[in-house]
Amino acid sequence: MNGMRDIGVLGSGPAALAVAAACGRRGASVTLVAPSPRQPWRPNYCLWADEVPADLESVLERTWPEVMVATSLGERHLPRRYAKLHTGAFQQRLWDDLRAGGARLVSERAARLEHQRDRTLIHIQGGATEQVRLLIDASGAQSPFVRRVHRRPPARQVAYGVLLHAPGHRYDLDRVTLMDFRPAASRVDGPPSFLYLLPLSSDRLFVEETSLADRPGVSMAMLRSRLETRLASLGLERNPRVGEERCSIDMGLGLPSQGQSLVPFGAAASMVHPATGYSIAHTLRKAEPVAEAIVGALADDDLELALAAGNAAVWSRAQRATWELYAVGLESLVSMSDAETTRFFDAFFEMPLASWAGFLAGTLSPSELGAVMTRLFRSLPASAQWQLLRTSVSAGAAPLARTFLQTGRT
């Protein structure tokens, strides 16, 4: 058994590396446990430019001044800058921070945890044991070690995309297509999906077909077929493909139960936005305060306080209430028809920027979110209003549904 370290972190994705590096910067000794931790990341990590932490601005690949959203009702051009992190540079930057903090790396899977009064033993699949004062589980949505307040099956947002060599393409280099719900064919069967398009340079395009959240989730084969149809409609079907992305995001997982002997973080802590699938900005925003809360309490030699402080930094009481409201929105989206979905998103982006930006970021207080949802509810047609109320009640969230009907200024 190796000597005890201050912090153990399970996982090797952005959430794990960000919180581990943040702990290391505060002087904590860190052990990172994950199978194949050095495997290169493949996803595109994008977020609104105003949400990029200052210390990560150096790993931005590019930004776009404008974002376009389209439905069958028309296009909206949103004056908010959008950004893409350079995946390789982002990953390397976090590894550099970990090395600078003297992190220990264990390249195996955690098989079992043993929580004791003053430490946690991490029993490694290969037979070794690591001991840490406090464990952060950032190993993803499927972690077997995190207890949740409910075990309802998650909805899934699925995406299939390709990176194209497309010299001379017609797309504006200053504009991202965030969501284009207009179908590529006259008849499309199955749940709705939308085009997501990043013009990376004058000769590179990332083009992706993305589904809204659904249960059990749209098949990758269906999205790939839709993307092929869309590429043909855009005149891009013959362009060489130099990369591929497949993505499946669990949405609406139960929040972590309180009083656990570990601190969940990232997708393991249900930090994926229940209504949008966004997570990277939320994760990066939380890494520093979570590390500060944990390391500060451990410095006072108080493990119980460190666990409580870490979990409270991940999810305050107000943020838990907000996330439950978002979950109502998720259930409604899963149940909407194509026409209702179109009206919903058209009404959503018609709201003031501060309202929809706060909704997407997950930074609104419960009262602020309630006001935004009320405003959105009142702008929807009667059929969509009924769908929202019915879904709220059937999901067992009747008290939260009353938020839609609150009176007062919105």
C-alpha positions as CSV (number, residue, x, y, z in Angstrom):
1,M,0.0,0.0,0.0
2,N,1.4,3.4,-1.0
3,G,1.7,6.3,1.4
4,M,-1.4,8.4,2.0
5,R,-2.1,11.4,-0.3
6,D,-4.4,14.3,0.4
7,I,-6.7,13.9,-2.6
8,G,-7.6,11.0,-4.8
9,V,-9.4,11.8,-8.1
10,L,-11.1,9.1,-10.3
11,G,-11.2,9.8,-14.0
12,S,-9.1,11.5,-16.7
13,G,-11.5,13.7,-18.6
14,P,-11.7,17.5,-18.4
15,A,-13.6,17.4,-15.1
16,A,-11.1,15.1,-13.4
17,L,-8.0,16.9,-14.6
18,A,-9.4,20.4,-13.9
19,V,-10.3,19.6,-10.3
20,A,-7.2,17.6,-9.7
21,A,-5.0,20.5,-11.0
22,A,-6.9,23.0,-8.9
23,C,-6.2,20.9,-5.8
24,G,-2.6,20.6,-6.7
25,R,-2.2,24.4,-7.2
26,R,-3.4,24.8,-3.6
27,G,-0.6,22.6,-2.3
28,A,-2.5,19.3,-1.9
29,S,-0.9,16.0,-2.8
30,V,-3.0,14.4,-5.5
31,T,-3.3,10.8,-6.9
32,L,-5.2,10.4,-10.2
33,V,-6.7,7.0,-10.9
34,A,-8.0,6.1,-14.4
35,P,-7.5,3.5,-17.1
36,S,-5.7,4.8,-20.1
37,P,-5.4,8.3,-18.6
38,R,-3.2,9.6,-21.4
39,Q,-5.6,8.7,-24.2
40,P,-6.0,11.8,-26.4
41,W,-9.4,13.5,-26.1
42,R,-11.4,13.6,-29.3
43,P,-14.5,15.8,-28.7
44,N,-14.8,19.4,-29.7
45,Y,-15.0,21.5,-26.5
46,C,-16.9,24.6,-27.2
47,L,-18.5,27.2,-25.0
48,W,-19.5,30.8,-25.0
49,A,-16.4,33.1,-25.1
50,D,-17.5,35.0,-22.0
51,E,-17.4,31.7,-20.1
52,V,-13.8,30.9,-20.9
53,P,-11.6,31.0,-17.8
54,A,-8.9,33.6,-18.1
55,D,-6.1,31.0,-17.6
56,L,-7.4,29.0,-20.6
57,E,-7.6,31.8,-23.1
58,S,-4.2,30.7,-24.4
59,V,-5.6,27.3,-25.5
60,L,-8.5,28.8,-27.6
61,E,-8.4,27.5,-31.2
62,R,-10.7,30.2,-32.4
63,T,-13.7,32.3,-31.7
64,W,-16.7,33.5,-33.8
65,P,-18.4,36.9,-33.2
66,E,-21.9,35.6,-34.1
67,V,-24.1,32.6,-33.7
68,M,-27.0,31.5,-35.9
69,V,-30.1,29.5,-34.8
70,A,-32.7,28.5,-37.3
71,T,-36.1,26.8,-37.3
72,S,-38.8,26.5,-39.9
73,L,-40.0,29.9,-38.6
74,G,-36.8,31.6,-39.7
75,E,-33.2,32.5,-38.7
76,R,-32.0,34.3,-35.6
77,H,-28.5,35.8,-35.4
78,L,-27.3,36.0,-31.8
79,P,-24.7,38.7,-31.0
80,R,-22.7,36.6,-28.6
81,R,-19.2,35.3,-29.2
82,Y,-18.7,31.6,-29.3
83,A,-15.4,29.8,-28.7
84,K,-13.7,26.5,-29.3
85,L,-10.8,25.2,-27.2
86,H,-8.0,23.5,-29.0
87,T,-8.6,20.0,-27.7
88,G,-5.0,18.8,-27.7
89,A,-3.6,22.0,-26.2
90,F,-6.4,22.0,-23.6
91,Q,-5.6,18.5,-22.5
92,Q,-1.9,19.2,-22.4
93,R,-2.3,22.4,-20.4
94,L,-4.2,20.4,-17.6
95,W,-1.5,17.7,-17.7
96,D,1.2,20.4,-17.3
97,D,-0.6,21.8,-14.3
98,L,-0.9,18.3,-12.8
99,R,2.8,17.6,-13.3
100,A,3.7,21.0,-11.7
101,G,1.7,20.0,-8.7
102,G,3.5,16.7,-8.3
103,A,0.4,14.5,-9.0
104,R,0.8,10.8,-8.8
105,L,-0.7,8.8,-11.8
106,V,-2.2,5.3,-11.4
107,S,-3.1,3.9,-14.8
108,E,-5.7,1.4,-13.7
109,R,-9.4,1.3,-12.9
110,A,-10.7,1.6,-9.3
111,A,-12.5,-1.6,-8.5
112,R,-13.8,-0.9,-5.0
113,L,-13.7,1.9,-2.4
114,E,-13.4,1.4,1.3
115,H,-14.3,4.5,3.3
116,Q,-12.8,4.6,6.7
117,R,-13.0,7.2,9.5
118,D,-10.0,9.3,8.4
119,R,-9.3,8.1,4.8
120,T,-10.6,6.2,1.7
121,L,-8.8,3.1,0.4
122,I,-9.0,2.8,-3.4
123,H,-8.7,-0.9,-4.3
124,I,-7.3,-1.0,-7.8
125,Q,-8.3,-3.5,-10.4
126,G,-4.8,-4.8,-10.6
127,G,-4.6,-5.6,-6.9
128,A,-2.8,-2.6,-5.5
129,T,-4.4,-0.2,-3.0
130,E,-4.1,3.6,-2.9
131,Q,-5.0,5.6,0.3
132,V,-6.2,9.1,0.2
133,R,-7.7,11.4,2.8
134,L,-10.6,12.5,0.5
135,L,-11.8,11.1,-2.8
136,I,-13.3,13.1,-5.7
137,D,-15.2,10.9,-8.2
138,A,-15.0,12.5,-11.6
139,S,-15.1,9.3,-13.6
140,G,-18.3,10.1,-15.5
141,A,-22.1,9.6,-15.5
142,Q,-21.9,5.8,-15.2
143,S,-19.8,5.8,-12.0
144,P,-20.9,2.9,-9.7
145,F,-19.6,4.8,-6.6
146,V,-22.1,7.7,-6.5
147,R,-25.5,7.5,-4.8
148,R,-28.2,9.5,-6.4
149,V,-31.5,11.0,-5.2
150,H,-33.3,9.0,-7.9
151,R,-32.5,6.4,-10.5
152,R,-34.8,7.4,-13.4
153,P,-33.3,6.4,-16.7
154,P,-31.5,9.3,-18.2
155,A,-32.4,10.9,-21.5
156,R,-29.6,10.9,-24.1
157,Q,-28.5,13.6,-26.5
158,V,-26.6,11.9,-29.3
159,A,-24.5,13.5,-32.1
160,Y,-22.5,12.3,-35.1
161,G,-20.1,14.7,-36.8
162,V,-17.4,14.8,-39.4
163,L,-14.5,17.2,-40.0
164,L,-14.3,18.0,-43.7
165,H,-11.5,19.3,-45.9
166,A,-13.6,21.9,-47.8
167,P,-11.5,24.5,-49.5
168,G,-13.5,27.4,-50.8
169,H,-16.6,26.5,-48.7
170,R,-19.4,29.2,-48.6
171,Y,-19.8,29.5,-44.9
172,D,-19.1,32.8,-43.0
173,L,-15.9,32.4,-40.9
174,D,-17.4,34.8,-38.4
175,R,-20.6,32.8,-37.7
176,V,-21.3,29.5,-36.1
177,T,-24.5,27.5,-36.8
178,L,-25.5,26.5,-33.3
179,M,-28.8,24.8,-34.2
180,D,-30.5,24.6,-37.5
181,F,-33.7,22.5,-37.2
182,R,-34.7,22.9,-40.8
183,P,-34.7,19.3,-42.2
184,A,-32.4,18.3,-45.0
185,A,-35.1,16.3,-46.7
186,S,-38.8,16.9,-47.3
187,R,-39.8,14.0,-45.0
188,V,-37.9,13.0,-41.9
189,D,-39.2,10.2,-39.7
190,G,-38.3,9.9,-36.0
191,P,-37.3,12.4,-33.3
192,P,-36.1,15.9,-34.3
193,S,-32.4,16.6,-34.9
194,F,-30.5,19.7,-35.9
195,L,-27.4,20.8,-37.8
196,Y,-24.4,22.1,-35.8
197,L,-21.7,23.6,-38.0
198,L,-18.3,25.2,-37.1
199,P,-16.4,26.9,-39.9
200,L,-12.9,26.3,-38.5
201,S,-10.9,27.9,-41.4
202,S,-11.2,28.7,-45.1
203,D,-10.7,25.0,-45.8
204,R,-12.1,23.1,-42.8
205,L,-15.6,22.6,-41.6
206,F,-17.0,20.6,-38.7
207,V,-20.5,19.4,-39.5
208,E,-22.6,17.5,-37.0
209,E,-26.1,16.1,-36.7
210,T,-27.4,16.3,-33.2
211,S,-30.5,15.0,-31.6
212,L,-32.4,16.6,-28.8
213,A,-32.6,14.6,-25.6
214,D,-34.7,11.4,-26.0
215,R,-35.3,8.1,-24.3
216,P,-33.6,5.8,-24.9
217,G,-31.7,8.0,-27.3
218,V,-31.6,8.4,-31.1
219,S,-29.4,5.7,-32.7
220,M,-26.0,6.7,-34.1
221,A,-27.0,5.0,-37.3
222,M,-30.0,7.3,-37.8
223,L,-27.9,10.4,-37.1
224,R,-25.2,9.3,-39.5
225,S,-27.8,8.7,-42.2
226,R,-29.4,12.1,-41.6
227,L,-25.9,13.7,-41.8
228,E,-25.2,12.1,-45.1
229,T,-28.5,13.5,-46.4
230,R,-27.7,16.9,-45.0
231,L,-24.2,16.9,-46.5
232,A,-25.7,16.1,-49.9
233,S,-28.2,18.9,-49.6
234,L,-25.3,21.3,-48.7
235,G,-23.1,20.1,-51.6
236,L,-20.5,18.7,-49.2
237,E,-21.0,15.0,-49.8
238,R,-17.8,14.6,-51.9
239,N,-15.5,16.5,-49.6
240,P,-12.7,14.4,-47.9
241,R,-13.4,13.5,-44.3
242,V,-10.4,13.9,-42.1
243,G,-12.0,13.3,-38.7
244,E,-15.1,11.9,-37.0
245,E,-16.9,12.6,-33.7
246,R,-19.5,10.4,-31.9
247,C,-21.1,11.7,-28.8
248,S,-23.7,10.4,-26.4
249,I,-24.6,12.5,-23.3
250,D,-26.6,11.3,-20.4
251,M,-29.0,14.1,-19.3
252,G,-31.3,14.3,-16.3
253,L,-29.4,12.0,-14.0
254,G,-30.4,12.2,-10.3
255,L,-28.4,14.7,-8.3
256,P,-25.9,13.1,-5.9
257,S,-27.4,12.2,-2.5
258,Q,-26.1,14.3,0.4
259,G,-23.9,12.8,3.2
260,Q,-21.7,10.7,1.0
261,S,-18.1,9.8,1.9
262,L,-16.8,11.2,-1.4
263,V,-17.2,14.3,-3.5
264,P,-18.7,13.7,-7.0
265,F,-17.6,16.1,-9.7
266,G,-18.4,16.6,-13.4
267,A,-20.9,14.2,-15.0
268,A,-20.6,11.9,-12.0
269,A,-22.1,14.8,-10.0
270,S,-24.9,15.3,-12.7
271,M,-23.3,18.6,-13.7
272,V,-24.4,18.2,-17.3
273,H,-27.2,20.7,-18.0
274,P,-30.5,18.7,-17.9
275,A,-32.1,20.8,-20.7
276,T,-29.1,21.5,-23.0
277,G,-26.3,19.0,-22.5
278,Y,-23.8,21.8,-21.8
279,S,-21.2,20.9,-19.2
280,I,-17.7,22.1,-20.0
281,A,-18.2,25.7,-18.9
282,H,-20.0,24.6,-15.7
283,T,-17.2,22.1,-14.9
284,L,-14.4,24.7,-15.4
285,R,-16.2,27.3,-13.4
286,K,-16.7,25.0,-10.5
287,A,-13.2,23.4,-10.3
288,E,-11.5,26.2,-8.4
289,P,-14.2,26.8,-5.7
290,V,-14.6,23.1,-5.1
291,A,-10.8,22.6,-4.7
292,E,-10.6,25.7,-2.5
293,A,-13.4,24.3,-0.2
294,I,-11.9,20.9,0.1
295,V,-8.2,21.8,0.5
296,G,-9.0,24.6,3.0
297,A,-11.0,22.2,5.2
298,L,-8.3,19.5,5.0
299,A,-5.7,22.1,6.1
300,D,-7.7,22.2,9.4
301,D,-7.5,18.4,9.6
302,D,-11.3,18.1,9.4
303,L,-12.3,15.4,6.9
304,E,-16.0,15.6,7.7
305,L,-15.9,19.4,7.1
306,A,-14.0,18.9,3.9
307,L,-16.6,16.4,2.5
308,A,-19.4,18.7,3.5
309,A,-17.7,21.8,2.1
310,G,-16.7,20.1,-1.2
311,N,-20.2,18.8,-1.8
312,A,-21.8,22.1,-0.9
313,A,-19.4,23.8,-3.4
314,V,-20.5,21.4,-6.1
315,W,-24.2,21.8,-5.3
316,S,-25.5,24.4,-3.0
317,R,-29.1,24.1,-1.8
318,A,-30.3,26.8,-4.2
319,Q,-28.4,25.2,-7.1
320,R,-30.1,21.9,-6.4
321,A,-33.5,23.6,-6.6
322,T,-32.5,25.2,-9.9
323,W,-31.4,21.9,-11.4
324,E,-34.7,20.3,-10.4
325,L,-36.5,23.0,-12.4
326,Y,-34.2,22.4,-15.4
327,A,-35.2,18.7,-15.1
328,V,-38.8,19.7,-15.6
329,G,-37.7,21.4,-18.8
330,L,-35.9,18.3,-20.0
331,E,-39.0,16.1,-19.5
332,S,-41.0,18.6,-21.5
333,L,-38.5,18.6,-24.4
334,V,-38.5,14.8,-24.5
335,S,-42.3,14.8,-25.0
336,M,-42.7,17.7,-27.5
337,S,-43.8,17.2,-31.1
338,D,-41.7,18.7,-33.9
339,A,-44.1,21.7,-34.2
340,E,-43.9,22.3,-30.5
341,T,-40.1,22.0,-30.5
342,T,-39.9,24.6,-33.2
343,R,-42.1,27.1,-31.4
344,F,-40.3,26.5,-28.1
345,F,-36.8,27.3,-29.5
346,D,-38.1,30.2,-31.5
347,A,-39.6,31.7,-28.4
348,F,-36.5,30.8,-26.3
349,F,-34.1,32.8,-28.4
350,E,-36.6,35.7,-28.7
351,M,-36.0,36.4,-25.0
352,P,-33.4,39.0,-23.9
353,L,-29.9,37.8,-24.2
354,A,-29.4,37.8,-20.4
355,S,-32.4,35.5,-19.9
356,W,-31.4,32.8,-22.4
357,A,-27.7,33.1,-21.7
358,G,-28.3,32.6,-18.0
359,F,-30.6,29.7,-18.7
360,L,-28.0,28.0,-20.9
361,A,-25.2,28.7,-18.4
362,G,-27.1,27.3,-15.4
363,T,-26.2,30.3,-13.3
364,L,-29.6,31.6,-12.6
365,S,-31.1,31.5,-9.0
366,P,-34.3,29.5,-8.6
367,S,-36.3,32.7,-8.6
368,E,-34.5,34.0,-11.7
369,L,-35.0,30.7,-13.5
370,G,-38.7,30.7,-12.5
371,A,-39.1,34.2,-14.0
372,V,-37.4,33.1,-17.3
373,M,-39.5,29.9,-17.5
374,T,-42.7,32.0,-16.8
375,R,-41.8,34.4,-19.6
376,L,-41.1,31.5,-22.0
377,F,-44.3,29.7,-20.9
378,R,-46.4,32.7,-21.6
379,S,-45.0,33.2,-25.1
380,L,-45.8,29.6,-26.2
381,P,-48.9,28.4,-28.0
382,A,-51.6,26.7,-25.9
383,S,-50.6,23.2,-27.0
384,A,-47.0,23.7,-25.9
385,Q,-48.2,25.2,-22.6
386,W,-50.3,22.2,-21.9
387,Q,-47.5,19.8,-22.8
388,L,-45.2,21.6,-20.3
389,L,-47.8,21.4,-17.5
390,R,-48.8,17.8,-18.2
391,T,-45.1,16.7,-18.2
392,S,-44.4,18.5,-15.0
393,V,-47.3,16.7,-13.3
394,S,-46.5,13.3,-14.8
395,A,-42.9,13.6,-13.8
396,G,-43.9,14.0,-10.2
397,A,-43.0,17.7,-10.2
398,A,-46.4,19.3,-9.7
399,P,-45.1,21.8,-7.1
400,L,-42.4,22.9,-9.5
401,A,-44.9,23.3,-12.3
402,R,-46.4,26.1,-10.4
403,T,-43.3,28.1,-11.1
404,F,-44.5,28.5,-14.7
405,L,-47.6,30.3,-13.3
406,Q,-46.0,32.7,-10.9
407,T,-47.3,36.2,-11.0
408,G,-45.3,39.4,-10.9
409,R,-42.6,40.9,-13.0
410,T,-40.8,38.7,-15.5
